[in-house]
């Protein structure tokens, strides 16, 4: 299993976190999505290609850049993010 870290622009509230999570979760190969609103970073665990993640985020109105891709070992996985309702794309 692998992990891809992205820098996502345009997230400003909990609803943005929810929209980013919802844009990535249904993609083939995505097993988990963890969003850090404070840093603007998203970690996606699974086998989804980075290009598919970037395209889904761009389509949702959140331009992103790939920061890193790493292999994960057992016990080192990413969790999910959630948010509340507010302003958004």
PDB file of N, CA, C and O in Angstrom:
ATOM      1  N   UNK A   1       0.855  -1.176   0.000  1.00  0.00           N
ATOM      2  CA  UNK A   1       0.000   0.000   0.000  1.00  0.00           C
ATOM      3  C   UNK A   1       0.898   1.236   0.000  1.00  0.00           C
ATOM      4  O   UNK A   1       1.993   1.228   0.562  1.00  0.00           O
ATOM      5  N   UNK A   2       0.413   2.289  -0.639  1.00  0.00           N
ATOM      6  CA  UNK A   2       1.185   3.522  -0.762  1.00  0.00           C
ATOM      7  C   UNK A   2       0.413   4.696  -0.189  1.00  0.00           C
ATOM      8  O   UNK A   2      -0.791   4.616   0.053  1.00  0.00           O
ATOM      9  N   UNK A   3       1.130   5.779   0.020  1.00  0.00           N
ATOM     10  CA  UNK A   3       0.534   7.015   0.512  1.00  0.00           C
ATOM     11  C   UNK A   3       1.017   8.154  -0.374  1.00  0.00           C
ATOM     12  O   UNK A   3       2.201   8.248  -0.698  1.00  0.00           O
ATOM     13  N   UNK A   4       0.087   9.014  -0.761  1.00  0.00           N
ATOM     14  CA  UNK A   4       0.420  10.193  -1.555  1.00  0.00           C
ATOM     15  C   UNK A   4       0.026  11.418  -0.755  1.00  0.00           C
ATOM     16  O   UNK A   4      -1.090  11.503  -0.243  1.00  0.00           O
ATOM     17  N   UNK A   5       0.947  12.371  -0.648  1.00  0.00           N
ATOM     18  CA  UNK A   5       0.656  13.617   0.060  1.00  0.00           C
ATOM     19  C   UNK A   5       0.533  14.746  -0.952  1.00  0.00           C
ATOM     20  O   UNK A   5       1.362  14.897  -1.849  1.00  0.00           O
ATOM     21  N   UNK A   6      -0.529  15.539  -0.784  1.00  0.00           N
ATOM     22  CA  UNK A   6      -0.831  16.632  -1.699  1.00  0.00           C
ATOM     23  C   UNK A   6      -0.938  17.942  -0.947  1.00  0.00           C
ATOM     24  O   UNK A   6      -1.356  17.968   0.210  1.00  0.00           O
ATOM     25  N   UNK A   7      -0.565  19.024  -1.597  1.00  0.00           N
ATOM     26  CA  UNK A   7      -0.811  20.363  -1.079  1.00  0.00           C
ATOM     27  C   UNK A   7      -2.032  20.880  -1.830  1.00  0.00           C
ATOM     28  O   UNK A   7      -1.987  21.050  -3.049  1.00  0.00           O
ATOM     29  N   UNK A   8      -3.129  21.132  -1.105  1.00  0.00           N
ATOM     30  CA  UNK A   8      -4.394  21.522  -1.725  1.00  0.00           C
ATOM     31  C   UNK A   8      -4.678  22.985  -1.421  1.00  0.00           C
ATOM     32  O   UNK A   8      -4.632  23.407  -0.266  1.00  0.00           O
ATOM     33  N   UNK A   9      -4.971  23.751  -2.456  1.00  0.00           N
ATOM     34  CA  UNK A   9      -5.255  25.174  -2.300  1.00  0.00           C
ATOM     35  C   UNK A   9      -6.755  25.414  -2.231  1.00  0.00           C
ATOM     36  O   UNK A   9      -7.543  24.661  -2.804  1.00  0.00           O
ATOM     37  N   UNK A  10      -7.139  26.465  -1.526  1.00  0.00           N
ATOM     38  CA  UNK A  10      -8.531  26.881  -1.499  1.00  0.00           C
ATOM     39  C   UNK A  10      -9.368  26.326  -0.368  1.00  0.00           C
ATOM     40  O   UNK A  10     -10.558  26.632  -0.287  1.00  0.00           O
ATOM     41  N   UNK A  11      -8.789  25.517   0.514  1.00  0.00           N
ATOM     42  CA  UNK A  11      -9.556  24.998   1.653  1.00  0.00           C
ATOM     43  C   UNK A  11      -9.546  26.042   2.764  1.00  0.00           C
ATOM     44  O   UNK A  11      -8.484  26.486   3.200  1.00  0.00           O
ATOM     45  N   UNK A  12     -10.746  26.433   3.221  1.00  0.00           N
ATOM     46  CA  UNK A  12     -10.819  27.458   4.257  1.00  0.00           C
ATOM     47  C   UNK A  12     -11.731  27.102   5.419  1.00  0.00           C
ATOM     48  O   UNK A  12     -11.814  27.859   6.387  1.00  0.00           O
ATOM     49  N   UNK A  13     -12.418  25.964   5.346  1.00  0.00           N
ATOM     50  CA  UNK A  13     -13.365  25.622   6.409  1.00  0.00           C
ATOM     51  C   UNK A  13     -13.630  24.118   6.418  1.00  0.00           C
ATOM     52  O   UNK A  13     -13.134  23.376   5.571  1.00  0.00           O
ATOM     53  N   UNK A  14     -14.410  23.697   7.381  1.00  0.00           N
ATOM     54  CA  UNK A  14     -14.741  22.288   7.515  1.00  0.00           C
ATOM     55  C   UNK A  14     -15.497  21.732   6.324  1.00  0.00           C
ATOM     56  O   UNK A  14     -15.323  20.566   5.969  1.00  0.00           O
ATOM     57  N   UNK A  15     -16.330  22.549   5.703  1.00  0.00           N
ATOM     58  CA  UNK A  15     -17.069  22.076   4.533  1.00  0.00           C
ATOM     59  C   UNK A  15     -16.122  21.834   3.359  1.00  0.00           C
ATOM     60  O   UNK A  15     -16.351  20.934   2.550  1.00  0.00           O
ATOM     61  N   UNK A  16     -15.063  22.634   3.264  1.00  0.00           N
ATOM     62  CA  UNK A  16     -14.048  22.400   2.237  1.00  0.00           C
ATOM     63  C   UNK A  16     -13.389  21.041   2.459  1.00  0.00           C
ATOM     64  O   UNK A  16     -13.159  20.294   1.508  1.00  0.00           O
ATOM     65  N   UNK A  17     -13.090  20.728   3.702  1.00  0.00           N
ATOM     66  CA  UNK A  17     -12.511  19.427   4.046  1.00  0.00           C
ATOM     67  C   UNK A  17     -13.444  18.318   3.577  1.00  0.00           C
ATOM     68  O   UNK A  17     -13.002  17.329   2.993  1.00  0.00           O
ATOM     69  N   UNK A  18     -14.726  18.489   3.833  1.00  0.00           N
ATOM     70  CA  UNK A  18     -15.719  17.486   3.425  1.00  0.00           C
ATOM     71  C   UNK A  18     -15.746  17.342   1.907  1.00  0.00           C
ATOM     72  O   UNK A  18     -15.784  16.222   1.398  1.00  0.00           O
ATOM     73  N   UNK A  19     -15.727  18.454   1.175  1.00  0.00           N
ATOM     74  CA  UNK A  19     -15.763  18.400  -0.286  1.00  0.00           C
ATOM     75  C   UNK A  19     -14.515  17.733  -0.858  1.00  0.00           C
ATOM     76  O   UNK A  19     -14.609  16.951  -1.804  1.00  0.00           O
ATOM     77  N   UNK A  20     -13.361  18.034  -0.298  1.00  0.00           N
ATOM     78  CA  UNK A  20     -12.119  17.404  -0.748  1.00  0.00           C
ATOM     79  C   UNK A  20     -12.178  15.902  -0.490  1.00  0.00           C
ATOM     80  O   UNK A  20     -11.823  15.103  -1.356  1.00  0.00           O
ATOM     81  N   UNK A  21     -12.625  15.526   0.696  1.00  0.00           N
ATOM     82  CA  UNK A  21     -12.742  14.108   1.040  1.00  0.00           C
ATOM     83  C   UNK A  21     -13.708  13.406   0.094  1.00  0.00           C
ATOM     84  O   UNK A  21     -13.423  12.308  -0.385  1.00  0.00           O
ATOM     85  N   UNK A  22     -14.848  14.035  -0.176  1.00  0.00           N
ATOM     86  CA  UNK A  22     -15.846  13.439  -1.065  1.00  0.00           C
ATOM     87  C   UNK A  22     -15.365  13.363  -2.511  1.00  0.00           C
ATOM     88  O   UNK A  22     -15.796  12.480  -3.253  1.00  0.00           O
ATOM     89  N   UNK A  23     -14.490  14.259  -2.923  1.00  0.00           N
ATOM     90  CA  UNK A  23     -13.952  14.218  -4.282  1.00  0.00           C
ATOM     91  C   UNK A  23     -12.976  13.061  -4.464  1.00  0.00           C
ATOM     92  O   UNK A  23     -12.878  12.494  -5.553  1.00  0.00           O
ATOM     93  N   UNK A  24     -12.254  12.709  -3.401  1.00  0.00           N
ATOM     94  CA  UNK A  24     -11.212  11.687  -3.504  1.00  0.00           C
ATOM     95  C   UNK A  24     -11.676  10.282  -3.137  1.00  0.00           C
ATOM     96  O   UNK A  24     -11.231   9.308  -3.745  1.00  0.00           O
ATOM     97  N   UNK A  25     -12.554  10.165  -2.163  1.00  0.00           N
ATOM     98  CA  UNK A  25     -12.950   8.858  -1.632  1.00  0.00           C
ATOM     99  C   UNK A  25     -13.483   7.890  -2.686  1.00  0.00           C
ATOM    100  O   UNK A  25     -13.129   6.712  -2.634  1.00  0.00           O
ATOM    101  N   UNK A  26     -14.320   8.323  -3.646  1.00  0.00           N
ATOM    102  CA  UNK A  26     -14.870   7.356  -4.605  1.00  0.00           C
ATOM    103  C   UNK A  26     -13.892   6.874  -5.678  1.00  0.00           C
ATOM    104  O   UNK A  26     -14.215   5.947  -6.422  1.00  0.00           O
ATOM    105  N   UNK A  27     -12.722   7.471  -5.776  1.00  0.00           N
ATOM    106  CA  UNK A  27     -11.781   7.090  -6.828  1.00  0.00           C
ATOM    107  C   UNK A  27     -11.263   5.674  -6.627  1.00  0.00           C
ATOM    108  O   UNK A  27     -11.031   5.235  -5.501  1.00  0.00           O
ATOM    109  N   UNK A  28     -11.088   4.972  -7.733  1.00  0.00           N
ATOM    110  CA  UNK A  28     -10.548   3.611  -7.684  1.00  0.00           C
ATOM    111  C   UNK A  28      -9.166   3.633  -7.047  1.00  0.00           C
ATOM    112  O   UNK A  28      -8.319   4.446  -7.417  1.00  0.00           O
ATOM    113  N   UNK A  29      -8.943   2.752  -6.103  1.00  0.00           N
ATOM    114  CA  UNK A  29      -7.654   2.636  -5.442  1.00  0.00           C
ATOM    115  C   UNK A  29      -7.503   3.447  -4.177  1.00  0.00           C
ATOM    116  O   UNK A  29      -6.525   3.266  -3.452  1.00  0.00           O
ATOM    117  N   UNK A  30      -8.445   4.345  -3.881  1.00  0.00           N
ATOM    118  CA  UNK A  30      -8.366   5.149  -2.657  1.00  0.00           C
ATOM    119  C   UNK A  30      -8.919   4.335  -1.496  1.00  0.00           C
ATOM    120  O   UNK A  30     -10.063   3.883  -1.530  1.00  0.00           O
ATOM    121  N   UNK A  31      -8.099   4.153  -0.472  1.00  0.00           N
ATOM    122  CA  UNK A  31      -8.526   3.413   0.713  1.00  0.00           C
ATOM    123  C   UNK A  31      -8.820   4.331   1.887  1.00  0.00           C
ATOM    124  O   UNK A  31      -9.692   4.027   2.700  1.00  0.00           O
ATOM    125  N   UNK A  32      -8.109   5.451   1.993  1.00  0.00           N
ATOM    126  CA  UNK A  32      -8.329   6.398   3.093  1.00  0.00           C
ATOM    127  C   UNK A  32      -7.875   7.783   2.654  1.00  0.00           C
ATOM    128  O   UNK A  32      -6.947   7.931   1.859  1.00  0.00           O
ATOM    129  N   UNK A  33      -8.556   8.798   3.195  1.00  0.00           N
ATOM    130  CA  UNK A  33      -8.213  10.193   2.917  1.00  0.00           C
ATOM    131  C   UNK A  33      -8.118  10.922   4.249  1.00  0.00           C
ATOM    132  O   UNK A  33      -9.053  10.872   5.049  1.00  0.00           O
ATOM    133  N   UNK A  34      -7.001  11.598   4.495  1.00  0.00           N
ATOM    134  CA  UNK A  34      -6.820  12.397   5.710  1.00  0.00           C
ATOM    135  C   UNK A  34      -6.520  13.833   5.294  1.00  0.00           C
ATOM    136  O   UNK A  34      -5.549  14.091   4.582  1.00  0.00           O
ATOM    137  N   UNK A  35      -7.359  14.763   5.740  1.00  0.00           N
ATOM    138  CA  UNK A  35      -7.217  16.168   5.366  1.00  0.00           C
ATOM    139  C   UNK A  35      -6.802  16.982   6.584  1.00  0.00           C
ATOM    140  O   UNK A  35      -7.421  16.879   7.643  1.00  0.00           O
ATOM    141  N   UNK A  36      -5.755  17.791   6.438  1.00  0.00           N
ATOM    142  CA  UNK A  36      -5.306  18.697   7.491  1.00  0.00           C
ATOM    143  C   UNK A  36      -5.586  20.121   7.020  1.00  0.00           C
ATOM    144  O   UNK A  36      -4.818  20.688   6.243  1.00  0.00           O
ATOM    145  N   UNK A  37      -6.681  20.686   7.493  1.00  0.00           N
ATOM    146  CA  UNK A  37      -7.100  22.023   7.071  1.00  0.00           C
ATOM    147  C   UNK A  37      -6.046  23.075   7.414  1.00  0.00           C
ATOM    148  O   UNK A  37      -5.807  23.987   6.622  1.00  0.00           O
ATOM    149  N   UNK A  38      -5.421  22.961   8.569  1.00  0.00           N
ATOM    150  CA  UNK A  38      -4.452  23.961   9.026  1.00  0.00           C
ATOM    151  C   UNK A  38      -3.247  24.079   8.092  1.00  0.00           C
ATOM    152  O   UNK A  38      -2.743  25.179   7.865  1.00  0.00           O
ATOM    153  N   UNK A  39      -2.789  22.959   7.554  1.00  0.00           N
ATOM    154  CA  UNK A  39      -1.613  22.981   6.679  1.00  0.00           C
ATOM    155  C   UNK A  39      -1.976  22.952   5.200  1.00  0.00           C
ATOM    156  O   UNK A  39      -1.129  23.227   4.350  1.00  0.00           O
ATOM    157  N   UNK A  40      -3.226  22.622   4.884  1.00  0.00           N
ATOM    158  CA  UNK A  40      -3.646  22.497   3.496  1.00  0.00           C
ATOM    159  C   UNK A  40      -3.159  21.226   2.838  1.00  0.00           C
ATOM    160  O   UNK A  40      -3.112  21.128   1.612  1.00  0.00           O
ATOM    161  N   UNK A  41      -2.799  20.257   3.652  1.00  0.00           N
ATOM    162  CA  UNK A  41      -2.272  18.999   3.115  1.00  0.00           C
ATOM    163  C   UNK A  41      -3.298  17.881   3.206  1.00  0.00           C
ATOM    164  O   UNK A  41      -4.114  17.823   4.126  1.00  0.00           O
ATOM    165  N   UNK A  42      -3.226  17.001   2.226  1.00  0.00           N
ATOM    166  CA  UNK A  42      -4.105  15.840   2.163  1.00  0.00           C
ATOM    167  C   UNK A  42      -3.236  14.616   1.945  1.00  0.00           C
ATOM    168  O   UNK A  42      -2.353  14.620   1.088  1.00  0.00           O
ATOM    169  N   UNK A  43      -3.484  13.566   2.720  1.00  0.00           N
ATOM    170  CA  UNK A  43      -2.783  12.299   2.541  1.00  0.00           C
ATOM    171  C   UNK A  43      -3.793  11.268   2.070  1.00  0.00           C
ATOM    172  O   UNK A  43      -4.823  11.049   2.707  1.00  0.00           O
ATOM    173  N   UNK A  44      -3.486  10.639   0.947  1.00  0.00           N
ATOM    174  CA  UNK A  44      -4.348   9.609   0.382  1.00  0.00           C
ATOM    175  C   UNK A  44      -3.608   8.285   0.462  1.00  0.00           C
ATOM    176  O   UNK A  44      -2.487   8.158  -0.031  1.00  0.00           O
ATOM    177  N   UNK A  45      -4.237   7.304   1.082  1.00  0.00           N
ATOM    178  CA  UNK A  45      -3.665   5.975   1.212  1.00  0.00           C
ATOM    179  C   UNK A  45      -4.354   5.054   0.217  1.00  0.00           C
ATOM    180  O   UNK A  45      -5.577   5.085   0.075  1.00  0.00           O
ATOM    181  N   UNK A  46      -3.568   4.237  -0.468  1.00  0.00           N
ATOM    182  CA  UNK A  46      -4.117   3.286  -1.423  1.00  0.00           C
ATOM    183  C   UNK A  46      -3.261   3.230  -2.668  1.00  0.00           C
ATOM    184  O   UNK A  46      -2.079   3.574  -2.647  1.00  0.00           O
ATOM    185  N   UNK A  47      -3.881   2.787  -3.765  1.00  0.00           N
ATOM    186  CA  UNK A  47      -3.146   2.591  -5.015  1.00  0.00           C
ATOM    187  C   UNK A  47      -3.597   3.536  -6.121  1.00  0.00           C
ATOM    188  O   UNK A  47      -3.270   3.309  -7.286  1.00  0.00           O
ATOM    189  N   UNK A  48      -4.333   4.577  -5.791  1.00  0.00           N
ATOM    190  CA  UNK A  48      -4.805   5.524  -6.808  1.00  0.00           C
ATOM    191  C   UNK A  48      -3.625   6.311  -7.371  1.00  0.00           C
ATOM    192  O   UNK A  48      -2.754   6.742  -6.615  1.00  0.00           O
ATOM    193  N   UNK A  49      -3.588   6.504  -8.684  1.00  0.00           N
ATOM    194  CA  UNK A  49      -2.498   7.290  -9.271  1.00  0.00           C
ATOM    195  C   UNK A  49      -2.617   8.775  -8.929  1.00  0.00           C
ATOM    196  O   UNK A  49      -3.719   9.315  -8.837  1.00  0.00           O
ATOM    197  N   UNK A  50      -1.488   9.413  -8.745  1.00  0.00           N
ATOM    198  CA  UNK A  50      -1.468  10.828  -8.399  1.00  0.00           C
ATOM    199  C   UNK A  50      -2.207  11.697  -9.396  1.00  0.00           C
ATOM    200  O   UNK A  50      -2.877  12.653  -9.007  1.00  0.00           O
ATOM    201  N   UNK A  51      -2.094  11.378 -10.682  1.00  0.00           N
ATOM    202  CA  UNK A  51      -2.771  12.172 -11.712  1.00  0.00           C
ATOM    203  C   UNK A  51      -4.282  12.139 -11.530  1.00  0.00           C
ATOM    204  O   UNK A  51      -4.948  13.151 -11.744  1.00  0.00           O
ATOM    205  N   UNK A  52      -4.830  10.999 -11.140  1.00  0.00           N
ATOM    206  CA  UNK A  52      -6.276  10.885 -10.917  1.00  0.00           C
ATOM    207  C   UNK A  52      -6.701  11.717  -9.715  1.00  0.00           C
ATOM    208  O   UNK A  52      -7.763  12.339  -9.732  1.00  0.00           O
ATOM    209  N   UNK A  53      -5.876  11.731  -8.674  1.00  0.00           N
ATOM    210  CA  UNK A  53      -6.179  12.527  -7.485  1.00  0.00           C
ATOM    211  C   UNK A  53      -6.174  14.015  -7.823  1.00  0.00           C
ATOM    212  O   UNK A  53      -7.081  14.752  -7.435  1.00  0.00           O
ATOM    213  N   UNK A  54      -5.147  14.448  -8.547  1.00  0.00           N
ATOM    214  CA  UNK A  54      -5.041  15.856  -8.928  1.00  0.00           C
ATOM    215  C   UNK A  54      -6.212  16.278  -9.815  1.00  0.00           C
ATOM    216  O   UNK A  54      -6.749  17.374  -9.653  1.00  0.00           O
ATOM    217  N   UNK A  55      -6.607  15.418 -10.745  1.00  0.00           N
ATOM    218  CA  UNK A  55      -7.726  15.733 -11.641  1.00  0.00           C
ATOM    219  C   UNK A  55      -9.035  15.846 -10.872  1.00  0.00           C
ATOM    220  O   UNK A  55      -9.836  16.742 -11.138  1.00  0.00           O
ATOM    221  N   UNK A  56      -9.259  14.938  -9.914  1.00  0.00           N
ATOM    222  CA  UNK A  56     -10.496  14.974  -9.124  1.00  0.00           C
ATOM    223  C   UNK A  56     -10.563  16.233  -8.274  1.00  0.00           C
ATOM    224  O   UNK A  56     -11.621  16.853  -8.160  1.00  0.00           O
ATOM    225  N   UNK A  57      -9.447  16.611  -7.681  1.00  0.00           N
ATOM    226  CA  UNK A  57      -9.424  17.828  -6.868  1.00  0.00           C
ATOM    227  C   UNK A  57      -9.630  19.068  -7.726  1.00  0.00           C
ATOM    228  O   UNK A  57     -10.354  19.982  -7.334  1.00  0.00           O
ATOM    229  N   UNK A  58      -9.002  19.104  -8.886  1.00  0.00           N
ATOM    230  CA  UNK A  58      -9.167  20.243  -9.781  1.00  0.00           C
ATOM    231  C   UNK A  58     -10.626  20.364 -10.230  1.00  0.00           C
ATOM    232  O   UNK A  58     -11.170  21.467 -10.286  1.00  0.00           O
ATOM    233  N   UNK A  59     -11.254  19.239 -10.547  1.00  0.00           N
ATOM    234  CA  UNK A  59     -12.664  19.244 -10.958  1.00  0.00           C
ATOM    235  C   UNK A  59     -13.570  19.730  -9.834  1.00  0.00           C
ATOM    236  O   UNK A  59     -14.623  20.313 -10.092  1.00  0.00           O
ATOM    237  N   UNK A  60     -13.163  19.493  -8.583  1.00  0.00           N
ATOM    238  CA  UNK A  60     -13.947  19.931  -7.425  1.00  0.00           C
ATOM    239  C   UNK A  60     -13.653  21.387  -7.054  1.00  0.00           C
ATOM    240  O   UNK A  60     -14.275  21.930  -6.140  1.00  0.00           O
ATOM    241  N   UNK A  61     -12.709  22.022  -7.758  1.00  0.00           N
ATOM    242  CA  UNK A  61     -12.393  23.422  -7.488  1.00  0.00           C
ATOM    243  C   UNK A  61     -11.269  23.640  -6.499  1.00  0.00           C
ATOM    244  O   UNK A  61     -11.125  24.729  -5.944  1.00  0.00           O
ATOM    245  N   UNK A  62     -10.465  22.603  -6.275  1.00  0.00           N
ATOM    246  CA  UNK A  62      -9.355  22.695  -5.327  1.00  0.00           C
ATOM    247  C   UNK A  62      -8.058  22.306  -6.036  1.00  0.00           C
ATOM    248  O   UNK A  62      -7.690  21.131  -6.027  1.00  0.00           O
ATOM    249  N   UNK A  63      -7.357  23.259  -6.648  1.00  0.00           N
ATOM    250  CA  UNK A  63      -6.093  22.930  -7.303  1.00  0.00           C
ATOM    251  C   UNK A  63      -5.103  22.362  -6.285  1.00  0.00           C
ATOM    252  O   UNK A  63      -5.067  22.789  -5.132  1.00  0.00           O
ATOM    253  N   UNK A  64      -4.308  21.398  -6.728  1.00  0.00           N
ATOM    254  CA  UNK A  64      -3.384  20.736  -5.804  1.00  0.00           C
ATOM    255  C   UNK A  64      -2.068  20.423  -6.497  1.00  0.00           C
ATOM    256  O   UNK A  64      -1.982  20.385  -7.724  1.00  0.00           O
ATOM    257  N   UNK A  65      -1.050  20.201  -5.681  1.00  0.00           N
ATOM    258  CA  UNK A  65       0.256  19.771  -6.155  1.00  0.00           C
ATOM    259  C   UNK A  65       0.663  18.528  -5.379  1.00  0.00           C
ATOM    260  O   UNK A  65       0.387  18.402  -4.186  1.00  0.00           O
ATOM    261  N   UNK A  66       1.321  17.617  -6.077  1.00  0.00           N
ATOM    262  CA  UNK A  66       1.840  16.410  -5.451  1.00  0.00           C
ATOM    263  C   UNK A  66       3.079  16.774  -4.641  1.00  0.00           C
ATOM    264  O   UNK A  66       4.007  17.390  -5.166  1.00  0.00           O
ATOM    265  N   UNK A  67       3.096  16.393  -3.357  1.00  0.00           N
ATOM    266  CA  UNK A  67       4.254  16.658  -2.498  1.00  0.00           C
ATOM    267  C   UNK A  67       5.144  15.440  -2.360  1.00  0.00           C
ATOM    268  O   UNK A  67       6.365  15.545  -2.473  1.00  0.00           O
ATOM    269  N   UNK A  68       4.538  14.275  -2.114  1.00  0.00           N
ATOM    270  CA  UNK A  68       5.330  13.070  -1.888  1.00  0.00           C
ATOM    271  C   UNK A  68       4.484  11.831  -2.095  1.00  0.00           C
ATOM    272  O   UNK A  68       3.267  11.847  -1.910  1.00  0.00           O
ATOM    273  N   UNK A  69       5.154  10.757  -2.481  1.00  0.00           N
ATOM    274  CA  UNK A  69       4.519   9.446  -2.574  1.00  0.00           C
ATOM    275  C   UNK A  69       5.435   8.470  -1.848  1.00  0.00           C
ATOM    276  O   UNK A  69       6.628   8.394  -2.142  1.00  0.00           O
ATOM    277  N   UNK A  70       4.877   7.725  -0.902  1.00  0.00           N
ATOM    278  CA  UNK A  70       5.678   6.793  -0.116  1.00  0.00           C
ATOM    279  C   UNK A  70       4.944   5.479   0.065  1.00  0.00           C
ATOM    280  O   UNK A  70       3.719   5.418  -0.034  1.00  0.00           O
ATOM    281  N   UNK A  71       5.699   4.436   0.327  1.00  0.00           N
ATOM    282  CA  UNK A  71       5.119   3.142   0.664  1.00  0.00           C
ATOM    283  C   UNK A  71       4.849   3.126   2.158  1.00  0.00           C
ATOM    284  O   UNK A  71       5.656   3.625   2.941  1.00  0.00           O
ATOM    285  N   UNK A  72       3.720   2.556   2.558  1.00  0.00           N
ATOM    286  CA  UNK A  72       3.380   2.456   3.977  1.00  0.00           C
ATOM    287  C   UNK A  72       3.612   1.040   4.467  1.00  0.00           C
ATOM    288  O   UNK A  72       3.400   0.070   3.740  1.00  0.00           O
ATOM    289  N   UNK A  73       4.051   0.940   5.708  1.00  0.00           N
ATOM    290  CA  UNK A  73       4.199  -0.360   6.340  1.00  0.00           C
ATOM    291  C   UNK A  73       3.006  -0.613   7.239  1.00  0.00           C
ATOM    292  O   UNK A  73       2.260   0.316   7.547  1.00  0.00           O
ATOM    293  N   UNK A  74       2.811  -1.837   7.662  1.00  0.00           N
ATOM    294  CA  UNK A  74       1.690  -2.174   8.546  1.00  0.00           C
ATOM    295  C   UNK A  74       1.737  -1.307   9.788  1.00  0.00           C
ATOM    296  O   UNK A  74       2.802  -1.105  10.371  1.00  0.00           O
ATOM    297  N   UNK A  75       0.587  -0.794  10.196  1.00  0.00           N
ATOM    298  CA  UNK A  75       0.505   0.032  11.392  1.00  0.00           C
ATOM    299  C   UNK A  75       0.754   1.504  11.137  1.00  0.00           C
ATOM    300  O   UNK A  75       0.644   2.311  12.060  1.00  0.00           O
ATOM    301  N   UNK A  76       1.085   1.878   9.912  1.00  0.00           N
ATOM    302  CA  UNK A  76       1.350   3.275   9.574  1.00  0.00           C
ATOM    303  C   UNK A  76       0.415   3.687   8.446  1.00  0.00           C
ATOM    304  O   UNK A  76       0.831   3.777   7.291  1.00  0.00           O
ATOM    305  N   UNK A  77      -0.860   3.939   8.784  1.00  0.00           N
ATOM    306  CA  UNK A  77      -1.851   4.285   7.773  1.00  0.00           C
ATOM    307  C   UNK A  77      -2.486   5.618   8.084  1.00  0.00           C
ATOM    308  O   UNK A  77      -2.389   6.112   9.207  1.00  0.00           O
ATOM    309  N   UNK A  78      -3.134   6.201   7.100  1.00  0.00           N
ATOM    310  CA  UNK A  78      -3.793   7.496   7.264  1.00  0.00           C
ATOM    311  C   UNK A  78      -5.246   7.313   7.641  1.00  0.00           C
ATOM    312  O   UNK A  78      -5.870   6.320   7.267  1.00  0.00           O
ATOM    313  N   UNK A  79      -5.795   8.278   8.388  1.00  0.00           N
ATOM    314  CA  UNK A  79      -7.205   8.252   8.762  1.00  0.00           C
ATOM    315  C   UNK A  79      -8.012   9.160   7.871  1.00  0.00           C
ATOM    316  O   UNK A  79      -7.478   9.740   6.925  1.00  0.00           O
ATOM    317  N   UNK A  80      -9.301   9.293   8.161  1.00  0.00           N
ATOM    318  CA  UNK A  80     -10.189  10.118   7.347  1.00  0.00           C
ATOM    319  C   UNK A  80     -10.432  11.464   7.975  1.00  0.00           C
ATOM    320  O   UNK A  80     -10.200  11.651   9.169  1.00  0.00           O
ATOM    321  N   UNK A  81     -10.894  12.398   7.185  1.00  0.00           N
ATOM    322  CA  UNK A  81     -11.232  13.722   7.682  1.00  0.00           C
ATOM    323  C   UNK A  81     -12.717  13.967   7.545  1.00  0.00           C
ATOM    324  O   UNK A  81     -13.386  13.312   6.746  1.00  0.00           O
ATOM    325  N   UNK A  82     -13.235  14.896   8.308  1.00  0.00           N
ATOM    326  CA  UNK A  82     -14.641  15.264   8.190  1.00  0.00           C
ATOM    327  C   UNK A  82     -14.768  16.738   8.492  1.00  0.00           C
ATOM    328  O   UNK A  82     -13.817  17.363   8.961  1.00  0.00           O
ATOM    329  N   UNK A  83     -15.925  17.297   8.229  1.00  0.00           N
ATOM    330  CA  UNK A  83     -16.072  18.718   8.463  1.00  0.00           C
ATOM    331  C   UNK A  83     -17.507  19.119   8.685  1.00  0.00           C
ATOM    332  O   UNK A  83     -18.422  18.300   8.594  1.00  0.00           O
ATOM    333  N   UNK A  84     -17.694  20.394   8.978  1.00  0.00           N
ATOM    334  CA  UNK A  84     -19.024  20.938   9.191  1.00  0.00           C
ATOM    335  C   UNK A  84     -19.407  21.798   8.003  1.00  0.00           C
ATOM    336  O   UNK A  84     -18.607  21.991   7.087  1.00  0.00           O
ATOM    337  N   UNK A  85     -20.600  22.303   8.013  1.00  0.00           N
ATOM    338  CA  UNK A  85     -21.097  23.097   6.908  1.00  0.00           C
ATOM    339  C   UNK A  85     -20.656  24.551   7.044  1.00  0.00           C
ATOM    340  O   UNK A  85     -20.614  25.092   8.149  1.00  0.00           O
ATOM    341  N   UNK A  86     -20.326  25.189   5.904  1.00  0.00           N
ATOM    342  CA  UNK A  86     -19.859  26.574   5.912  1.00  0.00           C
ATOM    343  C   UNK A  86     -19.781  27.062   4.478  1.00  0.00           C
ATOM    344  O   UNK A  86     -20.620  26.685   3.659  1.00  0.00           O
ATOM    345  N   UNK A  87     -18.796  27.889   4.150  1.00  0.00           N
ATOM    346  CA  UNK A  87     -18.597  28.373   2.789  1.00  0.00           C
ATOM    347  C   UNK A  87     -17.933  27.293   1.943  1.00  0.00           C
ATOM    348  O   UNK A  87     -17.273  26.409   2.488  1.00  0.00           O
ATOM    349  N   UNK A  88     -18.092  27.345   0.640  1.00  0.00           N
ATOM    350  CA  UNK A  88     -17.386  26.361  -0.193  1.00  0.00           C
ATOM    351  C   UNK A  88     -17.549  26.562  -1.669  1.00  0.00           C
ATOM    352  O   UNK A  88     -18.204  27.490  -2.143  1.00  0.00           O
ATOM    353  N   UNK A  89     -16.919  25.643  -2.381  1.00  0.00           N
ATOM    354  CA  UNK A  89     -16.955  25.603  -3.853  1.00  0.00           C
ATOM    355  C   UNK A  89     -18.209  24.903  -4.289  1.00  0.00           C
ATOM    356  O   UNK A  89     -18.449  24.754  -5.488  1.00  0.00           O
TER     357      UNK A  89
END
